Amino acid sequence: MLYQLYDWQRAAMEPWRALAQAANEFYGHPRSPMSYLPGSRNVAAAFDLMGRLTQRYERNGFGITTARVGDREFAVTEAFELDKPFCRLLHFVKEGAPAQPRVIVFAPLSGHFATLLRDTVKALLADHDVWITDWIDAKEVPLSRGPFHFDDYVDYVREFLRFVGPGAHAVSVCQPTVPVLAAVSLMAAAGEATPRSLTMMGGPIDTRSSPTAVNDFATHRPMSWFESKVVQRVPIRYPGFMRRVYPGFLQFAGFVSMNPDRHFESHVQYYQHLIQGDGGSADAHRRFYDEYNAVMDLPAEYYLETVDRVFHKHLLPRGQLKVRGERVRPEAIKGSALFTIEGELDDISGTGQTKAAHDLCRGIPAKSKAHFLAPGVGHYGIFSGRKYREMIYPKIREFIARCDGPAKVPGSKPARP
């Protein structure tokens, strides 16, 4: 019922948003005579802010049309190579570009769309052939397509890795580090070819290490609380009507509640930038919040099982995680190099949580492992922004370049990066 009430409330705000948009044009457009009245900028700025606070934010496109490889510019087109009920495998095709290492980026299924990793992809495109998991908003998936469990997620990862082919490199950002490690472990145990390298960034491999507020929130509440308080049914006007989901608006409320003062101050500064005519700063605010405010619903089965297996029971680091009845054994991985990255100021995945993968992957030689703790970097800075581009991405590029070589054949000796 909460989801339906929220949807009605958003619908009721539509006339006010339209009014705010019209008033913003009336008092702010340079061709309007009202824009030259004293205080018109203040009024226009207030209505602009009101419009942004009441509008619906949908999935944005990646907007990557070109990529520079060496000293040449290549056109980039998006091609959906695999279409699953809950995810599409998106390939960024660079027409005429030379052969480059294949990299599949596993985007998080944790509330935001894959476009949140725009910076990650844009940097990778200069040196790699890039693919990414583009997750579908659960409220857009009809109930007839069935549920989506944690085990289904692992199956998706295995299918995507097989599709991209042996010799690819896997990059997982935040939440997917656990299912990706599980999938590669099962592939190794089955004698399948595994990725040449695994780059894991800010993920909850072992949330017992340096627990954050997010970890405490999850562990200090029983599963019955999550079932009754956060799982909702999709309202009637969406294709996924009656599907049980963890709604994006609740996830968004959780994001904002972690740093409410920061978000409040950001909106105050946006209002001041509009009054001062600082279009550049105002545009930067819009770009960030257009992406940050665009949230998606998660399938309830997957969400609840992740909370239970990863945050409550810590099954992977305890060696007790099972997928389709088969125990996940990270020590079976021998032919993939491992690179873990953490942010010193990460308030979502604490320091040591991602690095825990090194102890689990005992079959990977020490010379094929690396770890980097990015100083002064928070969670989003691990994969986006200036520090990512200048400090973190060069290390990823170097690591993948060292690992790139002949495709790993099951049963042969591990590759040395």
C-alpha positions as CSV (number, residue, x, y, z in Angstrom):
1,M,0.0,0.0,0.0
2,L,2.9,2.4,0.7
3,Y,4.1,2.1,-2.9
4,Q,0.6,3.0,-4.2
5,L,0.3,6.0,-1.9
6,Y,3.7,7.2,-3.0
7,D,2.7,6.8,-6.7
8,W,-0.5,8.8,-6.0
9,Q,1.5,11.5,-4.3
10,R,3.8,11.8,-7.2
11,A,0.9,12.0,-9.6
12,A,-0.7,14.7,-7.5
13,M,2.5,16.7,-7.7
14,E,2.5,16.8,-11.5
15,P,0.3,19.9,-11.8
16,W,2.5,21.7,-9.4
17,R,5.6,20.7,-11.3
18,A,4.0,22.0,-14.5
19,L,3.2,25.3,-12.7
20,A,6.8,25.6,-11.5
21,Q,8.1,25.0,-15.0
22,A,5.8,27.6,-16.5
23,A,6.6,30.1,-13.8
24,N,10.4,29.5,-14.2
25,E,10.0,30.3,-17.9
26,F,7.8,33.3,-17.1
27,Y,10.3,34.9,-14.7
28,G,13.6,33.5,-16.0
29,H,13.5,33.4,-19.8
30,P,15.4,36.3,-21.3
31,R,12.6,37.0,-23.8
32,S,10.0,37.4,-21.1
33,P,9.5,41.0,-19.9
34,M,8.9,39.7,-16.4
35,S,12.5,38.5,-16.2
36,Y,13.7,42.1,-16.0
37,L,11.7,42.9,-12.8
38,P,13.6,43.3,-9.5
39,G,13.9,39.9,-7.8
40,S,12.9,37.9,-10.9
41,R,16.0,35.8,-10.7
42,N,15.1,34.8,-7.1
43,V,11.6,33.8,-8.1
44,A,12.8,31.9,-11.2
45,A,15.4,30.1,-9.1
46,A,12.8,29.1,-6.5
47,F,10.5,27.7,-9.2
48,D,13.4,25.9,-10.9
49,L,14.3,24.2,-7.6
50,M,10.7,23.4,-7.0
51,G,10.4,21.7,-10.4
52,R,13.5,19.6,-9.8
53,L,12.3,18.5,-6.4
54,T,8.9,17.3,-7.7
55,Q,9.8,15.8,-11.1
56,R,10.3,12.1,-11.9
57,Y,13.8,11.0,-12.8
58,E,14.1,8.3,-15.3
59,R,17.1,6.3,-16.6
60,N,19.5,8.5,-18.5
61,G,21.5,7.4,-21.5
62,F,25.2,6.8,-21.3
63,G,25.6,9.6,-23.8
64,I,29.0,8.3,-25.0
65,T,29.2,8.9,-28.8
66,T,33.0,8.9,-29.4
67,A,36.1,7.5,-27.8
68,R,39.7,8.4,-28.4
69,V,42.1,5.5,-29.0
70,G,45.6,6.8,-29.2
71,D,45.5,9.8,-31.4
72,R,42.3,8.8,-33.3
73,E,38.7,9.4,-32.5
74,F,36.2,6.6,-33.1
75,A,32.4,6.6,-33.1
76,V,30.8,4.6,-30.3
77,T,27.4,2.9,-30.8
78,E,25.5,0.9,-28.1
79,A,24.4,-2.6,-29.0
80,F,22.4,-4.9,-26.7
81,E,24.0,-8.3,-27.3
82,L,22.0,-10.3,-24.8
83,D,18.5,-9.6,-23.6
84,K,17.4,-11.3,-20.3
85,P,14.2,-10.6,-18.4
86,F,16.0,-8.6,-15.7
87,C,19.2,-7.5,-17.5
88,R,20.7,-6.6,-20.9
89,L,24.3,-7.0,-21.9
90,L,25.3,-3.8,-23.5
91,H,28.3,-3.6,-25.8
92,F,30.0,-0.2,-26.6
93,V,31.0,-0.8,-30.2
94,K,33.9,1.3,-31.6
95,E,33.6,1.2,-35.3
96,G,37.0,0.5,-37.0
97,A,39.0,0.5,-33.8
98,P,41.9,-1.9,-33.4
99,A,41.5,-5.1,-31.3
100,Q,41.7,-4.3,-27.6
101,P,41.4,-6.3,-24.3
102,R,37.7,-7.3,-23.7
103,V,36.4,-6.0,-20.4
104,I,32.9,-6.7,-19.0
105,V,31.8,-4.3,-16.3
106,F,29.3,-5.7,-13.8
107,A,27.2,-2.8,-12.6
108,P,25.6,-2.9,-9.2
109,L,21.9,-3.9,-8.9
110,S,21.4,-1.8,-5.8
111,G,19.0,1.0,-6.7
112,H,20.8,3.1,-9.4
113,F,20.9,2.4,-13.1
114,A,24.1,1.2,-14.8
115,T,24.5,4.7,-16.2
116,L,25.9,5.7,-12.8
117,L,29.1,4.1,-14.1
118,R,29.4,6.4,-17.0
119,D,32.8,7.7,-15.9
120,T,34.0,4.1,-15.4
121,V,33.0,3.1,-19.0
122,K,34.2,6.3,-20.6
123,A,37.7,5.9,-19.2
124,L,37.9,2.2,-20.0
125,L,36.9,2.8,-23.7
126,A,40.2,4.4,-24.5
127,D,42.1,1.2,-24.0
128,H,39.5,-1.6,-24.0
129,D,36.6,-3.3,-25.8
130,V,33.9,-2.6,-23.1
131,W,30.6,-4.4,-22.2
132,I,28.4,-3.7,-19.2
133,T,25.4,-5.2,-17.4
134,D,22.4,-2.9,-17.9
135,W,19.9,-3.9,-15.2
136,I,16.2,-3.4,-15.9
137,D,13.9,-1.7,-13.4
138,A,11.9,-4.5,-11.7
139,K,8.7,-2.6,-11.9
140,E,9.0,-2.8,-15.7
141,V,9.3,-6.6,-15.7
142,P,5.9,-8.3,-16.0
143,L,5.1,-10.8,-13.3
144,S,4.8,-13.5,-15.9
145,R,8.6,-13.4,-16.4
146,G,9.0,-15.0,-13.0
147,P,11.1,-14.1,-9.9
148,F,14.7,-13.2,-9.8
149,H,16.8,-14.8,-7.0
150,F,20.4,-14.4,-5.9
151,D,21.2,-17.7,-7.7
152,D,19.7,-16.3,-10.9
153,Y,22.1,-13.3,-10.6
154,V,25.0,-15.8,-10.4
155,D,23.6,-17.6,-13.5
156,Y,23.5,-14.3,-15.4
157,V,27.1,-13.6,-14.6
158,R,28.2,-17.0,-15.8
159,E,26.2,-16.6,-19.0
160,F,27.6,-13.2,-19.7
161,L,31.2,-14.3,-19.2
162,R,30.7,-17.2,-21.5
163,F,29.1,-14.9,-24.1
164,V,32.0,-12.4,-24.1
165,G,34.3,-15.3,-24.3
166,P,37.5,-16.7,-22.8
167,G,40.2,-14.2,-22.2
168,A,38.0,-11.4,-21.1
169,H,38.6,-9.3,-18.0
170,A,35.9,-8.8,-15.4
171,V,35.4,-5.5,-13.4
172,S,32.8,-5.6,-10.6
173,V,31.7,-2.4,-8.8
174,C,30.3,-2.6,-5.3
175,Q,27.4,-5.0,-4.8
176,P,28.2,-7.5,-7.7
177,T,31.6,-8.4,-6.3
178,V,29.9,-11.2,-4.3
179,P,27.9,-12.9,-7.1
180,V,30.8,-12.4,-9.6
181,L,33.3,-14.1,-7.3
182,A,30.7,-16.8,-6.7
183,A,30.2,-17.3,-10.5
184,V,33.9,-17.4,-11.3
185,S,34.5,-19.9,-8.4
186,L,31.8,-22.2,-9.8
187,M,33.2,-21.8,-13.3
188,A,36.7,-22.7,-12.1
189,A,35.4,-25.7,-10.1
190,A,33.6,-26.9,-13.3
191,G,36.8,-26.7,-15.4
192,E,35.5,-23.7,-17.4
193,A,37.7,-20.9,-18.7
194,T,37.7,-18.0,-16.2
195,P,38.4,-14.3,-16.9
196,R,42.1,-13.4,-17.2
197,S,41.6,-10.9,-14.4
198,L,39.1,-9.9,-11.7
199,T,39.0,-6.3,-10.6
200,M,36.8,-5.8,-7.6
201,M,36.0,-2.3,-6.4
202,G,34.4,-1.3,-3.1
203,G,32.4,-4.5,-2.6
204,P,31.0,-6.3,0.4
205,I,33.0,-9.5,0.2
206,D,33.2,-9.7,4.0
207,T,31.1,-7.1,5.8
208,R,32.4,-8.1,9.2
209,S,35.6,-6.0,8.4
210,S,35.2,-2.3,9.3
211,P,31.4,-2.4,9.3
212,T,29.8,0.9,8.1
213,A,26.4,2.4,8.9
214,V,24.9,0.5,6.0
215,N,26.2,-2.8,7.4
216,D,24.9,-2.0,10.9
217,F,21.5,-1.0,9.5
218,A,21.3,-4.4,7.7
219,T,22.6,-6.6,10.5
220,H,20.7,-5.1,13.4
221,R,17.3,-5.8,11.9
222,P,15.7,-9.3,11.5
223,M,14.7,-10.5,8.1
224,S,11.1,-10.3,9.1
225,W,11.6,-6.5,9.5
226,F,12.8,-6.2,5.9
227,E,9.9,-8.4,4.7
228,S,7.2,-6.3,6.4
229,K,8.7,-2.8,6.1
230,V,10.5,-2.4,2.8
231,V,9.1,-5.0,0.4
232,Q,6.1,-3.6,-1.6
233,R,3.9,-4.5,-4.5
234,V,4.3,-2.6,-7.8
235,P,1.3,-0.3,-8.4
236,I,-1.2,-1.1,-11.2
237,R,0.0,1.3,-13.9
238,Y,3.4,-0.4,-14.3
239,P,4.1,-3.5,-16.4
240,G,5.3,-5.2,-13.3
241,F,2.0,-4.8,-11.5
242,M,1.9,-6.9,-8.3
243,R,5.6,-7.9,-8.4
244,R,7.2,-7.8,-5.0
245,V,10.1,-5.3,-5.0
246,Y,12.3,-3.2,-2.9
247,P,11.2,0.2,-4.2
248,G,13.7,2.6,-5.6
249,F,12.2,5.5,-3.6
250,L,12.9,3.8,-0.3
251,Q,16.5,3.1,-1.4
252,F,16.8,6.7,-2.4
253,A,15.5,7.8,1.0
254,G,18.2,5.7,2.5
255,F,20.9,7.2,0.3
256,V,19.9,10.7,1.3
257,S,19.5,9.9,5.0
258,M,23.2,9.0,5.2
259,N,24.3,12.6,4.4
260,P,21.2,14.8,4.6
261,D,23.1,18.0,5.4
262,R,25.3,17.5,2.4
263,H,22.3,17.2,0.1
264,F,20.5,20.1,1.7
265,E,23.6,22.3,1.3
266,S,24.0,21.2,-2.3
267,H,20.5,22.4,-3.2
268,V,21.0,25.7,-1.4
269,Q,24.1,26.3,-3.4
270,Y,22.3,25.4,-6.6
271,Y,19.7,28.0,-5.8
272,Q,22.4,30.6,-5.2
273,H,24.2,29.6,-8.4
274,L,21.0,30.3,-10.3
275,I,20.6,33.7,-8.7
276,Q,24.2,34.6,-9.5
277,G,23.9,33.4,-13.1
278,D,26.6,30.8,-12.6
279,G,25.4,28.4,-15.3
280,G,28.4,26.1,-15.2
281,S,28.0,25.2,-11.5
282,A,24.2,24.9,-11.9
283,D,24.6,22.5,-14.9
284,A,27.1,20.4,-12.9
285,H,24.5,20.1,-10.1
286,R,21.8,19.1,-12.6
287,R,24.0,16.4,-14.2
288,F,24.9,14.9,-10.8
289,Y,21.3,14.8,-9.5
290,D,19.8,13.7,-12.8
291,E,21.7,10.5,-12.3
292,Y,21.6,10.3,-8.5
293,N,17.8,10.8,-8.3
294,A,17.1,8.2,-11.0
295,V,16.5,5.0,-9.0
296,M,15.1,1.6,-9.9
297,D,13.2,-1.1,-8.0
298,L,14.9,-4.3,-7.1
299,P,13.3,-7.8,-7.2
300,A,12.3,-8.6,-3.6
301,E,13.7,-12.2,-3.8
302,Y,17.1,-11.1,-4.8
303,Y,17.2,-8.2,-2.3
304,L,16.1,-10.3,0.7
305,E,18.5,-13.1,-0.1
306,T,21.4,-10.7,-0.5
307,V,20.7,-9.1,2.9
308,D,20.5,-12.6,4.4
309,R,23.5,-14.2,2.7
310,V,25.9,-11.3,2.5
311,F,25.1,-9.1,5.5
312,H,23.4,-11.4,8.1
313,K,25.1,-14.8,7.7
314,H,28.3,-13.8,5.8
315,L,28.1,-17.1,3.9
316,L,30.9,-16.4,1.4
317,P,33.7,-15.6,3.7
318,R,32.6,-18.4,6.0
319,G,32.8,-20.9,3.2
320,Q,29.1,-21.7,3.4
321,L,27.6,-20.0,0.4
322,K,25.8,-22.4,-2.0
323,V,24.4,-21.7,-5.4
324,R,21.9,-24.2,-6.9
325,G,23.0,-26.5,-4.1
326,E,26.7,-26.4,-5.0
327,R,29.1,-24.9,-2.5
328,V,31.1,-21.9,-3.7
329,R,34.8,-22.5,-3.4
330,P,36.9,-19.3,-4.3
331,E,40.1,-21.4,-3.7
332,A,39.2,-23.2,-6.9
333,I,40.2,-20.1,-8.9
334,K,43.7,-20.5,-10.2
335,G,43.9,-18.9,-13.7
336,S,42.6,-15.4,-12.9
337,A,44.6,-12.5,-11.5
338,L,42.9,-10.5,-8.7
339,F,43.0,-6.8,-8.1
340,T,41.0,-5.2,-5.3
341,I,40.4,-1.5,-4.8
342,E,39.0,0.3,-1.8
343,G,38.4,3.9,-0.9
344,E,39.9,5.2,2.3
345,L,36.8,7.2,3.1
346,D,34.2,4.7,1.8
347,D,31.1,4.9,4.1
348,I,29.3,2.0,2.3
349,S,31.9,-0.7,2.0
350,G,34.5,-0.3,4.7
351,T,38.2,-0.9,4.3
352,G,39.1,-4.5,4.3
353,Q,35.7,-5.7,3.0
354,T,36.9,-6.1,-0.6
355,K,40.4,-7.0,0.3
356,A,39.0,-10.1,2.0
357,A,38.8,-11.7,-1.4
358,H,42.6,-12.3,-1.3
359,D,42.3,-14.7,1.6
360,L,39.4,-16.5,0.0
361,C,41.1,-16.9,-3.4
362,R,44.0,-19.0,-2.0
363,G,44.5,-20.8,-5.4
364,I,45.7,-17.5,-7.0
365,P,49.4,-17.0,-6.5
366,A,50.5,-14.0,-4.5
367,K,52.3,-12.6,-7.5
368,S,49.0,-12.5,-9.4
369,K,47.2,-10.5,-6.7
370,A,47.2,-6.7,-6.1
371,H,45.4,-4.3,-3.7
372,F,45.0,-0.5,-3.8
373,L,43.6,1.7,-1.0
374,A,42.8,5.0,-2.6
375,P,43.6,7.8,-0.2
376,G,41.0,10.5,0.4
377,V,38.4,8.6,-1.8
378,G,34.8,7.8,-0.8
379,H,32.6,5.2,-2.2
380,Y,31.5,7.0,-5.4
381,G,35.0,8.3,-6.0
382,I,36.2,4.8,-6.5
383,F,34.5,4.6,-9.9
384,S,33.6,8.2,-10.8
385,G,35.1,11.7,-10.8
386,R,38.5,13.2,-11.1
387,K,40.2,11.0,-8.5
388,Y,39.0,7.9,-10.3
389,R,40.2,9.1,-13.7
390,E,43.6,10.3,-12.4
391,M,44.4,7.9,-9.6
392,I,42.5,4.7,-9.9
393,Y,41.8,4.1,-13.6
394,P,45.6,4.2,-14.5
395,K,46.1,1.3,-12.1
396,I,43.3,-0.7,-13.6
397,R,44.6,-0.1,-17.1
398,E,48.1,-1.2,-16.1
399,F,46.8,-4.3,-14.2
400,I,44.7,-5.4,-17.2
401,A,47.5,-4.8,-19.6
402,R,49.9,-7.0,-17.5
403,C,47.3,-9.8,-17.3
404,D,46.3,-9.7,-21.0
405,G,47.6,-12.6,-22.9
406,P,46.6,-16.0,-24.4
407,A,43.2,-17.1,-23.2
408,K,43.3,-19.3,-20.1
409,V,42.8,-23.0,-20.8
410,P,41.3,-25.1,-18.0
411,G,43.9,-27.3,-16.4
412,S,46.9,-25.3,-17.4
413,K,49.2,-23.3,-15.1
414,P,47.9,-19.9,-13.9
415,A,48.8,-16.8,-15.9
416,R,51.3,-14.5,-14.4
417,P,50.4,-10.8,-14.7
